[in-house]
Amino acid sequence: MLFPLVLGLYRVLLPLFLLLSLPGWLVRMGQRGGFGSGLRERFSIYRPDLEEEPCGAVHLHAVSVGETMIAVKLIRAWQLREPGKRFVLATGTATGHAVGVEAALPGVRVTYAPVDFKLCVNRYLGRFEPSQIVLVEGEAWPHLLLACRKRGVPVRLVNARLSPRSERRYRKLAAVIRPVFGMLDDVAAQEPADLARWEAMGVAKEKITVTGSSKFDPGAAVMPSKRAEFGVMLDGFGADRAVVLAASTHAGEEAWIGKVVRESGALFAVVPRHAERRAEVKADLEKEGFEVVLRSAFHPPADPAKACLVIDSTGELRDWTAHATLVVIGKTILGTGGQNPAEAILARRPLLFGKHMENFEPLAGSLVARGGAVRFEDEARLLRGLRDLLGDPGRRESACDAAAAVLQQHDGATARILDLLGAG
């Protein structure tokens, strides 16, 4: 009885929430290049010249960049099994949309996932007639699930995970959340410990399969590789100089990490999580005395000893990682939750991260326990970790070996997920 009441309230509050958040959303879309990318598709308004849609295709829903890259990985693997198979990749952000378009996968229509209004969802489903919808680590929206159940369209969640914070929040709302998650047809969980969590969220036990994480699957990954143009840029700061790359940083972390890296003597390179923060990041680092060189307007630094590189680009992090000596994971110091360490591990680059890796447990804990990563609590511990690793090539190798062994536990996850999804 409670769910219909809550659903009615949701239908009242969602438009209000959208109106209140619309100005900020439009600003972010402008900063991220969303305008001109078909953003009206979020409201199921499609160009009239797109009359022939890939009806009956598998749809993968990915919110942002990280999820989109996982979706692209799954599609590539699926098309190896079934050449010529068509897909729709529906993203939730302009940056995710850009990554999907840039992947240029054959037979893949990139669109925006509809806002969870009943009308928008029904227009979307009526236009595309998906054979199934695959949520990539994604949000289970009530109207989408209800409409898919009514039409007989299966909805499956892959790379499913619940952070401790999300689990606590969901458990408080169990009476509301359980009917929503209960409409999922299958859940591909990352760890055995996730079984009980998803069952508590309302998913029937027989619908939950432990597959591992495609995000961490080394066998199906696109390996980081060095690019000549990146090497030329880095040589401008000093040939063969050690590079400490701060990956996917959040507000304030750039200056925090940069000060410590400067003391270590290495070149500081940083990839902010959101490229549109470039002006803010540049200003913060200049206050710390850095000469800031932007990747988008690259020029050799006047004084390499005082310079740093801000990589204000989207979709290049994987290959920049291949040029690093060490990698510091962002959103672990002043932000919370952490970012994906898999690319650094695949590139065989030693890892360091702060105390906030909640979204990547138990992987992060296993990395630290086995010597595959250094966890730091303050600037002094980070500096000590940097100096120890920079000064000892043997230790760097052993750390990379240990991290690779931890990641190996997810080997084959992509294949297991595809089996669950019915890939031929």
Backbone torsions as a table, in degrees:
resi	resn	phi	psi	omega
1	MET	NA	-31.6	-176.4
2	LEU	-69.0	-38.1	-174.9
3	PHE	-60.6	-45.8	177.8
4	PRO	-58.6	-36.7	178.3
5	LEU	-66.0	-44.0	-179.9
6	VAL	-66.6	-39.0	178.1
7	LEU	-62.1	-39.8	176.6
8	GLY	-62.8	-41.7	177.5
9	LEU	-65.2	-40.6	177.8
10	TYR	-58.1	-41.6	-178.4
11	ARG	-68.2	-25.6	177.0
12	VAL	-81.0	-42.9	-172.7
13	LEU	-80.6	-29.6	-176.8
14	LEU	-59.9	-46.6	176.7
15	PRO	-61.3	-38.1	178.8
16	LEU	-63.7	-43.9	178.6
17	PHE	-61.7	-41.2	-179.6
18	LEU	-63.1	-43.3	179.6
19	LEU	-62.5	-42.0	-179.2
20	LEU	-67.9	-34.4	-176.6
21	SER	-91.3	-9.6	-174.1
22	LEU	-57.4	-46.4	-179.5
23	PRO	-57.7	-47.6	179.3
24	GLY	-64.6	-37.7	179.0
25	TRP	-63.5	-42.7	179.4
26	LEU	-64.6	-39.2	177.2
27	VAL	-61.2	-46.9	-179.6
28	ARG	-63.4	-39.3	179.6
29	MET	-64.7	-38.3	177.0
30	GLY	-64.5	-42.1	179.7
31	GLN	-65.7	-32.9	-175.7
32	ARG	-96.9	8.4	177.2
33	GLY	75.5	29.0	-177.0
34	GLY	-73.6	-33.4	-178.0
35	PHE	-68.5	135.2	-176.4
36	GLY	90.4	-2.2	-179.0
37	SER	-101.9	11.9	-179.3
38	GLY	87.7	32.0	-174.3
39	LEU	-62.3	-22.6	179.0
40	ARG	-63.0	-18.6	179.2
41	GLU	-65.3	-18.7	173.9
42	ARG	-60.1	-26.4	179.8
43	PHE	-108.4	20.3	177.9
44	SER	58.0	37.7	173.1
45	ILE	-106.8	112.1	-171.9
46	TYR	-112.4	153.5	179.0
47	ARG	-67.0	134.5	-177.1
48	PRO	-63.0	-25.4	-178.1
49	ASP	-76.0	-10.8	176.3
50	LEU	-90.0	69.1	-175.1
51	GLU	-83.9	-28.9	-177.6
52	GLU	-102.9	97.4	177.6
53	GLU	-95.9	156.6	178.6
54	PRO	-75.6	73.7	-178.4
55	CYS	-66.0	141.8	-179.4
56	GLY	83.3	7.2	-179.3
57	ALA	-81.6	164.5	171.4
58	VAL	-79.8	132.4	179.0
59	HIS	-106.7	131.2	173.8
60	LEU	-112.7	125.4	-179.8
61	HIS	-102.9	123.0	-178.7
62	ALA	-132.6	127.9	-173.6
63	VAL	-71.2	-59.9	-172.1
64	SER	-130.1	-159.5	-171.4
65	VAL	-61.3	-50.1	-176.9
66	GLY	-58.7	-46.4	179.7
67	GLU	-67.0	-35.7	178.7
68	THR	-64.3	-39.9	179.2
69	MET	-65.1	-35.9	175.6
70	ILE	-66.4	-42.7	178.4
71	ALA	-60.2	-43.4	178.2
72	VAL	-61.1	-41.1	178.2
73	LYS	-60.7	-44.8	179.1
74	LEU	-65.0	-41.4	179.9
75	ILE	-63.5	-44.8	179.1
76	ARG	-58.0	-45.6	-179.1
77	ALA	-65.8	-38.7	-180.0
78	TRP	-65.8	-41.3	-178.6
79	GLN	-70.1	-20.4	171.8
80	LEU	-69.4	-34.4	177.0
81	ARG	-77.0	-39.9	-176.6
82	GLU	-129.3	80.2	-179.8
83	PRO	-56.5	137.3	178.2
84	GLY	87.6	-6.3	179.9
85	LYS	-66.1	141.0	-176.6
86	ARG	-101.4	149.1	-178.3
87	PHE	-138.5	160.2	167.7
88	VAL	-120.7	127.7	176.8
89	LEU	-107.6	111.8	-176.7
90	ALA	-108.1	117.8	-176.2
91	THR	-107.2	165.1	-178.7
92	GLY	-107.1	-10.1	-178.3
93	THR	-134.7	161.3	178.9
94	ALA	-66.7	-36.2	179.3
95	THR	-67.8	-40.7	175.4
96	GLY	-63.2	-41.2	178.1
97	HIS	-60.2	-43.5	-179.7
98	ALA	-62.0	-41.9	178.9
99	VAL	-63.2	-41.6	178.5
100	GLY	-63.1	-42.1	179.3
101	VAL	-66.7	-43.9	-177.8
102	GLU	-65.6	-25.7	177.8
103	ALA	-64.6	-28.2	175.1
104	ALA	50.9	47.6	179.7
105	LEU	-75.7	135.1	179.6
106	PRO	-66.8	140.4	176.1
107	GLY	72.6	19.4	-178.4
108	VAL	-118.4	121.2	174.1
109	ARG	-93.2	120.3	178.3
110	VAL	-96.5	126.8	179.9
111	THR	-139.2	-176.4	173.1
112	TYR	-102.5	140.5	174.1
113	ALA	-66.9	142.6	-177.2
114	PRO	-72.3	145.6	168.5
115	VAL	-59.7	144.6	-170.4
116	ASP	-79.0	49.2	166.9
117	PHE	-89.9	144.3	-177.8
118	LYS	-56.1	-44.9	-178.8
119	LEU	-62.9	-45.2	-178.3
120	CYS	-63.9	-43.5	-179.7
121	VAL	-62.8	-43.8	-179.0
122	ASN	-66.8	-37.2	176.7
123	ARG	-65.1	-41.5	178.8
124	TYR	-62.1	-50.1	-178.6
125	LEU	-66.5	-36.8	178.9
126	GLY	-67.7	-32.7	-178.8
127	ARG	-76.2	-43.2	-171.8
128	PHE	-98.0	-25.5	-178.4
129	GLU	46.2	59.9	-176.6
130	PRO	-63.6	148.6	175.9
131	SER	-79.5	-31.1	172.5
132	GLN	-162.4	158.6	176.9
133	ILE	-118.8	130.3	-179.8
134	VAL	-112.6	115.6	177.3
135	LEU	-89.0	120.3	-178.5
136	VAL	-92.6	104.0	-176.9
137	GLU	53.3	19.3	-158.5
138	GLY	-94.5	177.8	-180.0
139	GLU	-82.1	135.7	177.0
140	ALA	-93.6	104.0	-176.2
141	TRP	-89.9	134.8	-174.1
142	PRO	-57.9	-49.7	-176.4
143	HIS	-65.4	-38.9	178.2
144	LEU	-61.7	-46.6	-179.1
145	LEU	-66.2	-41.7	179.0
146	LEU	-63.2	-44.5	-178.6
147	ALA	-67.3	-37.6	179.0
148	CYS	-67.6	-40.1	178.1
149	ARG	-62.7	-41.1	-179.4
150	LYS	-64.3	-37.0	-178.0
151	ARG	-88.4	-5.9	-178.6
152	GLY	76.8	26.5	178.6
153	VAL	-94.9	115.2	179.7
154	PRO	-67.7	143.0	177.7
155	VAL	-123.3	123.7	-177.4
156	ARG	-124.4	143.3	180.0
157	LEU	-109.1	123.8	180.0
158	VAL	-117.3	158.7	-173.8
159	ASN	56.1	33.3	-173.7
160	ALA	-66.0	131.6	177.1
161	ARG	-147.2	152.5	173.4
162	LEU	-127.3	114.2	174.0
163	SER	-68.0	155.7	177.7
164	PRO	-53.9	-37.6	-179.8
165	ARG	-65.7	-45.3	179.4
166	SER	-64.8	-40.6	-179.5
167	GLU	-61.5	-44.1	178.8
168	ARG	-62.0	-41.1	-179.3
169	ARG	-67.1	-44.3	-179.6
170	TYR	-65.0	-38.5	-178.6
171	ARG	-63.1	-32.6	177.3
172	LYS	-67.6	-24.6	-178.6
173	LEU	-112.4	29.2	-171.6
174	ALA	-55.9	-39.9	-177.4
175	ALA	-62.8	-27.6	180.0
176	VAL	-90.9	-41.6	-172.9
177	ILE	-73.8	-39.0	-174.2
178	ARG	-57.0	-43.6	178.4
179	PRO	-63.3	-30.7	179.6
180	VAL	-70.5	-54.7	179.9
181	PHE	-65.6	-26.8	178.8
182	GLY	-65.0	-17.2	178.6
183	MET	-83.2	-8.2	177.0
184	LEU	-68.1	140.6	-179.1
185	ASP	-83.7	-32.5	177.7
186	ASP	-153.5	151.1	175.0
187	VAL	-131.1	124.0	175.4
188	ALA	-97.3	101.5	-175.2
189	ALA	-86.4	156.2	-175.8
190	GLN	-84.9	-37.0	-173.2
191	GLU	-132.2	153.2	174.7
192	PRO	-56.2	-33.7	179.8
193	ALA	-65.6	-16.8	-179.2
194	ASP	-77.1	-17.4	-176.6
195	LEU	-56.1	-51.8	-177.8
196	ALA	-65.7	-34.4	-179.4
197	ARG	-63.9	-47.2	-177.6
198	TRP	-71.7	-32.1	175.7
199	GLU	-64.7	-39.1	177.3
200	ALA	-66.1	-24.2	178.9
201	MET	-83.5	0.5	175.3
202	GLY	107.3	0.6	178.8
203	VAL	-86.0	129.1	179.8
204	ALA	-61.9	141.0	-174.8
205	LYS	-54.3	-40.3	-177.0
206	GLU	-70.6	-11.5	178.7
207	LYS	-92.8	-2.5	-175.6
208	ILE	-105.9	125.7	178.5
209	THR	-126.7	131.0	176.1
210	VAL	-83.9	113.8	-177.5
211	THR	-112.9	-14.9	-165.7
212	GLY	85.1	-178.3	-176.9
213	SER	-108.4	124.3	174.1
214	SER	-60.9	-30.2	178.9
215	LYS	-59.3	-34.3	-175.8
216	PHE	-104.4	5.8	-176.0
217	ASP	-75.0	107.9	-176.9
218	PRO	-70.5	-26.4	-176.5
219	GLY	-71.4	-24.8	-177.3
220	ALA	-109.7	10.2	-175.0
221	ALA	-83.4	149.3	167.0
222	VAL	-82.9	116.3	-172.2
223	MET	-71.8	139.7	173.0
224	PRO	-59.6	140.6	179.9
225	SER	-141.6	147.9	-179.3
226	LYS	-73.1	143.0	175.8
227	ARG	-114.2	137.4	-177.0
228	ALA	-58.2	-40.7	-177.6
229	GLU	-65.0	-33.8	178.1
230	PHE	-68.5	-40.7	179.1
231	GLY	-62.2	-38.9	178.5
232	VAL	-63.0	-43.1	179.0
233	MET	-60.7	-47.6	-177.3
234	LEU	-66.5	-33.3	178.0
235	ASP	-62.5	-24.7	177.7
236	GLY	-66.4	-16.5	177.5
237	PHE	-97.6	1.9	-178.7
238	GLY	125.3	119.7	-177.8
239	ALA	-63.1	139.9	176.8
240	ASP	59.7	25.0	178.7
241	ARG	-81.5	140.4	176.6
242	ALA	-62.6	139.4	-177.7
243	VAL	-121.3	124.5	171.7
244	VAL	-104.8	115.6	-177.1
245	LEU	-100.8	122.1	173.1
246	ALA	-94.1	117.3	-169.9
247	ALA	-105.3	129.3	174.7
248	SER	57.3	51.9	-178.8
249	THR	-77.7	156.1	176.6
250	HIS	-115.1	174.4	-170.7
251	ALA	-50.4	128.6	176.4
252	GLY	89.2	-20.9	-176.2
253	GLU	-73.4	-28.6	-177.4
254	GLU	-59.6	-50.5	-179.4
255	ALA	-67.7	-37.9	-179.5
256	TRP	-60.1	-49.2	-179.4
257	ILE	-72.5	-40.8	-175.7
258	GLY	-57.8	-41.6	179.6
259	LYS	-59.3	-40.9	-177.8
260	VAL	-71.4	-43.2	-179.9
261	VAL	-61.0	-39.7	179.0
262	ARG	-58.7	-39.4	178.7
263	GLU	-66.0	-27.2	-179.9
264	SER	-76.8	-16.3	-179.6
265	GLY	90.8	-5.7	-179.5
266	ALA	-83.0	163.5	172.4
267	LEU	-75.1	133.2	177.8
268	PHE	-96.4	120.3	173.5
269	ALA	-122.2	138.5	-174.8
270	VAL	-136.0	136.3	175.0
271	VAL	-114.2	97.0	178.2
272	PRO	-61.0	146.7	-179.8
273	ARG	-58.6	-37.8	179.1
274	HIS	-119.6	114.6	-174.6
275	ALA	-61.4	-27.0	-178.2
276	GLU	-68.8	-8.3	176.6
277	ARG	-82.2	9.3	-171.8
278	ARG	-52.9	-42.8	-177.5
279	ALA	-66.3	-41.4	178.1
280	GLU	-63.8	-45.0	-179.8
281	VAL	-63.8	-44.3	-180.0
282	LYS	-60.3	-45.2	-179.6
283	ALA	-63.4	-42.8	-180.0
284	ASP	-62.0	-42.3	-178.2
285	LEU	-73.0	-34.3	177.4
286	GLU	-66.0	-33.3	175.8
287	LYS	-63.0	-27.7	178.2
288	GLU	-87.2	4.5	175.9
289	GLY	93.1	8.9	178.9
290	PHE	-81.8	144.7	161.6
291	GLU	-86.6	117.1	-172.5
292	VAL	-98.4	125.4	174.9
293	VAL	-110.4	123.0	178.6
294	LEU	-89.0	137.2	177.6
295	ARG	-62.0	-33.7	-177.8
296	SER	-72.3	-17.2	178.5
297	ALA	-137.8	54.6	-169.0
298	PHE	-65.7	139.4	170.5
299	HIS	-151.1	147.4	178.2
300	PRO	-60.0	139.2	-177.8
301	PRO	-69.7	149.3	176.9
302	ALA	-68.7	-38.2	-179.7
303	ASP	-133.3	94.0	-176.4
304	PRO	-55.6	-31.1	-178.2
305	ALA	-66.2	-24.6	-177.9
306	LYS	-108.2	6.3	-172.0
307	ALA	-101.8	158.9	172.2
308	CYS	-140.7	162.9	-178.5
309	LEU	-114.3	123.8	174.6
310	VAL	-103.3	114.8	-176.2
311	ILE	-92.1	88.4	-175.2
312	ASP	-93.6	64.6	-177.9
313	SER	-135.3	166.2	179.6
314	THR	-117.3	135.1	174.4
315	GLY	84.2	9.6	-178.3
316	GLU	-109.8	-4.6	-172.9
317	LEU	-55.6	-43.0	-176.9
318	ARG	-53.8	-47.5	-175.4
319	ASP	-80.2	-25.8	172.3
320	TRP	-65.4	-33.4	178.9
321	THR	-58.5	-35.0	-179.5
322	ALA	-64.9	-19.5	-179.6
323	HIS	-93.4	-5.8	-175.9
324	ALA	-83.2	157.4	169.6
325	THR	-91.6	-43.3	176.4
326	LEU	-134.9	156.1	178.3
327	VAL	-126.6	128.0	173.6
328	VAL	-105.0	124.2	-176.7
329	ILE	-83.5	130.2	-179.9
330	GLY	-81.5	175.7	-177.3
331	LYS	60.2	26.6	179.8
332	THR	-120.9	-1.4	-174.7
333	ILE	-115.5	-67.6	177.1
334	LEU	-98.2	-22.3	171.5
335	GLY	-94.1	173.0	179.1
336	THR	-128.6	151.6	176.8
337	GLY	109.4	-39.1	179.5
338	GLY	86.5	176.8	176.4
339	GLN	-132.3	167.5	-173.0
340	ASN	-68.3	122.5	179.3
341	PRO	-90.0	-1.3	-169.6
342	ALA	-61.7	-40.3	-176.0
343	GLU	-64.0	-39.0	177.5
344	ALA	-65.0	-39.0	179.4
345	ILE	-65.9	-43.7	179.3
346	LEU	-64.0	-32.6	178.4
347	ALA	-80.9	-1.5	-176.8
348	ARG	56.4	55.1	175.4
349	ARG	-120.4	126.2	-178.8
350	PRO	-59.5	145.6	-173.0
351	LEU	-109.4	144.9	167.8
352	LEU	-135.8	140.5	176.2
353	PHE	-150.9	158.6	179.9
354	GLY	-77.5	-166.4	-172.7
355	LYS	-80.2	-9.7	-175.3
356	HIS	-103.8	84.9	174.2
357	MET	-122.2	36.6	-173.2
358	GLU	-56.7	-36.2	-176.3
359	ASN	-76.6	-5.5	-177.6
360	PHE	-125.8	26.6	170.6
361	GLU	-90.9	145.6	8.1
362	PRO	-88.0	4.8	-178.7
363	LEU	-56.2	-47.6	-177.1
364	ALA	-61.5	-43.6	178.9
365	GLY	-61.8	-40.0	178.4
366	SER	-65.7	-39.0	178.4
367	LEU	-60.9	-45.8	-179.3
368	VAL	-66.6	-44.9	-176.6
369	ALA	-61.9	-33.2	-177.1
370	ARG	-94.4	2.7	-179.8
371	GLY	81.1	17.3	-179.9
372	GLY	-90.1	-3.6	179.0
373	ALA	-158.6	156.2	175.5
374	VAL	-108.9	125.8	175.0
375	ARG	-102.7	130.4	-178.7
376	PHE	-120.7	150.9	-179.3
377	GLU	-108.0	-22.0	-176.7
378	ASP	-151.1	179.1	-176.4
379	GLU	-63.1	-39.2	-178.5
380	ALA	-62.7	-42.2	-179.8
381	ARG	-69.2	-36.3	177.0
382	LEU	-65.1	-45.4	-179.6
383	LEU	-61.2	-43.2	179.5
384	ARG	-62.6	-42.4	178.5
385	GLY	-63.9	-41.8	178.1
386	LEU	-61.9	-48.3	-177.6
387	ARG	-64.5	-40.7	179.6
388	ASP	-61.1	-45.4	-177.1
389	LEU	-75.3	-41.2	179.7
390	LEU	-63.8	-32.6	-176.1
391	GLY	-89.9	-0.1	-173.9
392	ASP	-139.9	90.7	179.5
393	PRO	-57.3	-35.1	179.0
394	GLY	-63.9	-38.8	178.5
395	ARG	-68.7	-36.2	176.9
396	ARG	-61.6	-43.1	179.8
397	GLU	-63.6	-44.1	-178.7
398	SER	-66.6	-35.5	177.0
399	ALA	-64.6	-41.1	179.4
400	CYS	-66.7	-39.1	177.3
401	ASP	-61.8	-44.7	-178.7
402	ALA	-65.3	-41.3	-179.9
403	ALA	-66.1	-40.5	179.3
404	ALA	-62.7	-36.2	178.7
405	ALA	-65.5	-37.7	177.7
406	VAL	-65.8	-43.2	-179.0
407	LEU	-66.5	-29.0	-177.3
408	GLN	-60.6	-22.1	179.1
409	GLN	-62.5	-20.9	-179.6
410	HIS	-99.0	6.0	-179.3
411	ASP	-60.4	132.0	-179.3
412	GLY	89.8	-0.5	-178.2
413	ALA	-60.8	-40.0	-178.7
414	THR	-61.2	-43.7	178.7
415	ALA	-63.9	-40.6	179.6
416	ARG	-66.0	-37.7	176.9
417	ILE	-65.1	-44.0	179.2
418	LEU	-62.5	-37.4	176.3
419	ASP	-60.8	-43.1	179.4
420	LEU	-62.7	-34.5	-177.9
421	LEU	-82.5	-5.3	177.8
422	GLY	85.4	22.1	178.5
423	ALA	-66.9	137.6	-176.6
424	GLY	-75.4	NA	NA
